[in-house]
Amino acid sequence: MYETKKCEYCGKNINIKYNLCPLCGGLTENGIESLPPVCPRCKNPLEIRICNNEEYDVCKRCGGMWLDKTEFQNAVRPSPVYREETKKAYRRMPKDEPLEYIPCVRCGKLMNRRNFGRISGVIIDECGRHGIWLDMGELEKIQHFIADGGLERSQDREIEKTQIELRDLATKVNRRSLPGRCCISGISRDGFLAADDVNLLLGS
């Protein structure tokens, strides 16, 4: 039996040799690289600022900020406070800035870029192991997007996309169906799902 240690994020016991928890993805303490926090854009040292009882590493020059994974999760929690403060509907603004990959504040590796919530238009820089870099004003845009029901709209689009894919699958199955084909438990002999079962998944 291998020696274990407790993950500081999920509390589960994992192999002591692991730097990354296989259960929650949290980075264990002995695997954290100790780079001095500097702005990935300006290369200036980051300053600690406290907002909503959270400590953020902020660049004084460009206004960007670094949030560790848990800090970012707390900052983008759906909250009734957002809905009360938001008066205007969220509008996705086009971005004309050039594509640029920037290094993680903690480990120095280039981060991935992704559209927050898939449809917000706010492109964030993310290190899967450590956290998120947000340029000036992006946190407010994300909170506005959430407060205006953006996450719910994103989920609705994903559901609609899945339904379309299932309908396309049902159409293909119908086209391939031949008279007298034997289906057992909804699966034909050639491995295709019967069209009637696909329609049941769609509720039709």
N, C-alpha and C positions, 0 to 999 in steps of 0.2 A: 504494500500500500504506500502511495507517494505522500510526501509531507504536504500539508495544506496551509493556506492562509485565508483570512476573511477579506472579501472584496469590500472596500470602503463605500461603494455605491449601492450595491444590492444586498450586501450582508451574507452572501452565499460563500461556502468554502470552495476554493479553487486550488489548483496545483501551485505550489510556492514558486515554481519557475516561470509562471505566466506573468507577463507584464500587462497583458490585456485580458480582462475578464471575458470568457467565452459566453457568459450568460447575459450580461447586460452591456458589454462593450466598454465598460469603465476602465480607465488607465490606472493601474495600481501605483502606489507611491514610489516603489523602487524603480519604476520605469519612466518616471517623468524627467525629461531633460530640463536642465536649469539654465535656460538662456535668459539674459537680461531682457526685459520686455521693451521692445522698441517698435515704433510705428513701421509697418511693412511698406508704407508708401513714402513717408518723409524721412524715415530712419532716425527720427528723434526719439529720445526716451519717453516712455509713456508715464503719465501721472495717475495716481489712484484718486478717483472721485467716488463719493457715496451718493447713490440715488435709489430711493425706495428700499433703504436698508441693504442694498447690494453694493459691493465694491467693483467698479469698472475701471479698466485701464484705458485712459483717454489720451489722445494726442492733442497737445495744446495748439499745435500749428494747423492741422487740417480738420480737427474735430471728430476724426474717426475713433472708434472704440473697440476694444477687445472684450469678449464675454466668454468665460469658460462655459462648458456644456450646461452645467446646472444653472448658471447665471442666466444663460440665454433661455432655457426652458422656463424659468421663473418670470423673465421679462415678457414672454409672449403668451403667458397663460390667458385664456379667455376670461374676462372679468366684467361684471356689471358696471364697474367704474368706467371702462372704456366706452360702453354704450351711452352712459349718462353724459360723458364729456364730448362725444362726437356729435356734431350738428350737421355736417355736410357728408354726402355720400362719397365713398372712396373712388378716386379716379386713377386709373393706371396711366402713368406718364411715360412717354418714350425716353429711352436712354441713348444718347448719341456719343457716349464716351468709348474710346477704343478698348478692345478686349485685352485684358491684362491679368495674368495669374500672379498672385502675391504669396509670400511665404507665411507660414504659421508663426505666430508670435512665440509659441512655446518650443516648437521643435525645429523650425526653420524650413520645413518641407513645403513645397508648393501646395496650395489648397485648391479644392474643387469649387467651382462656381455653380450655384443652382438658384432657380426661381422659387422664392419662398411661397409655399402653398400652391405651387404650379402655375397660378394665374395672377399673382399679385403684381408682377413686373418688377419686384424688388430683388435684384440679383445679389445674393450674399456670398461671401467667401467662407468656406467651411473646411476645417480640419476634423476628420471623423474621430480622431483620438482626443483632441483637446478643446476645440471650441469654434467660435464664430467671430469674424471681423466684419464690422458694420461701418460703412462710410457715414459721414455727417448727415443726419436727418433720416437715415434708413430705419432706425428703431421706431421713430414716430410713425413712419409710413406703414411699417408692419403692424403696429398696434392699431392704427386707423383701419387697415385692411381687415384685421380680426374683428374690431368693433363693429364694422359695417357688414358683418356676416360673410366675409371672404372665405373663411375655412369651410363654412357650410356649402357655399357655392362650388368650391373646389371638389368637395365630396360628392355633390350632386352630379358634377361633370364626370367624375370617375365612375359613378353608378351608371350614368347614361352611356358612357363608352363601353362598359362591360355588357350592357344590354344589347348594344349594337353588334358587338362581337359575337354574342350568343345567337342573335338573329341571323347573322351571316353564316354561322356554323350550321344552324338549322336549315338554311337555304341550300347549303352545300350537301348536307346529308340527304335532303329531299331529292336533289338532282341525281345523287348516286344510288338512291334506292331502286331496287329492281323488284318486279313481281315475284312473290314466292320466297323472298329472302327470309331466312330464319333469324329471329332475334331472341336471345336468352338474357333475361334480366336487363333489357334495354341496350345490350351490346350485340352488334351483328357479328357474324363469323369473321368478317374482315377487320374487326376491331373498332368500328365506328359506332358512336352513340346514336340510338334510334331517334328519329326526328320528333316523335311524340314526347320523348323524355326531355329533349331540349326545350320544347314548347312548355312543358310543365315547369322547367326552371324559370322560364320567363313569365309564368303565371297566365299564359294564354291558353 
